[in-house]
Amino acid sequence: MIIEQEEKFNHVLSKIEGTPNEQIFFNTFLEEYPEDWKQLKITFSKFNRSKQFGKTIPLPKPEVSLRKEIRVWLKKQ
């Protein structure tokens, strides 16, 4: 899965003209991979519905999660 994500990020990077920043990268990712974005939101929604009061492990919102992954990946580049 990590290799697949790396390939997707490389593909998104190739679509961006000029210097990429986090916001441009995020928007381009959403345009190129709407199904992945939909799956992240579905996973988050299912997790929130399955929570039991007082027994939860916080799951970051899909926006926060994806932005963090993008930020880390861009720093490696």
C-alpha positions in Angstrom: 0.0 0.0 0.0 2.8 2.4 0.8 4.4 1.8 -2.7 1.0 2.5 -4.3 0.7 5.7 -2.3 4.2 6.7 -3.4 3.3 6.1 -7.0 0.1 8.2 -6.7 2.0 11.1 -5.1 4.6 10.9 -7.8 1.8 11.0 -10.4 0.2 14.0 -8.7 3.6 15.8 -8.6 4.1 15.3 -12.3 0.7 17.0 -12.9 1.7 20.1 -10.9 3.4 22.9 -12.8 5.9 25.0 -10.9 6.7 24.6 -7.2 4.3 22.4 -5.4 2.9 23.4 -2.0 0.7 21.5 0.3 -2.6 23.1 -0.8 -2.0 22.7 -4.6 -0.9 19.1 -4.0 -4.0 18.4 -1.9 -6.3 19.8 -4.5 -4.6 18.0 -7.4 -4.7 14.7 -5.4 -8.5 15.1 -5.0 -8.9 15.8 -8.7 -6.7 12.8 -9.8 -7.9 10.3 -7.2 -11.5 11.0 -6.2 -12.2 7.3 -5.4 -9.3 7.3 -2.8 -10.7 10.4 -1.3 -14.2 8.9 -1.1 -12.7 5.8 0.6 -10.9 7.9 3.2 -14.2 9.6 4.0 -16.1 6.4 4.2 -13.6 4.8 6.5 -13.7 7.8 8.8 -17.5 7.8 8.8 -17.7 4.1 9.7 -15.2 4.6 12.5 -17.2 7.4 14.0 -20.4 5.4 13.9 -18.8 2.4 15.6 -17.4 4.3 18.5 -18.5 3.3 22.0 -18.7 6.0 24.6 -15.5 6.3 26.6 -13.7 3.7 24.6 -12.3 5.4 21.5 -9.0 5.9 19.8 -9.2 9.3 18.0 -9.0 9.0 14.3 -8.0 12.2 12.5 -10.4 13.7 9.9 -9.7 12.7 6.3 -8.5 16.2 5.4 -6.0 16.2 8.3 -4.8 12.7 7.6 -4.2 13.3 3.9 -2.5 16.7 4.5 -0.1 15.2 7.0 0.9 12.4 4.6 1.4 15.0 1.8 3.4 17.3 4.1 5.7 14.4 5.1 6.1 13.2 1.5 6.9 16.7 0.2 9.6 17.1 2.9 11.3 13.9 1.6 11.5 15.3 -1.9 
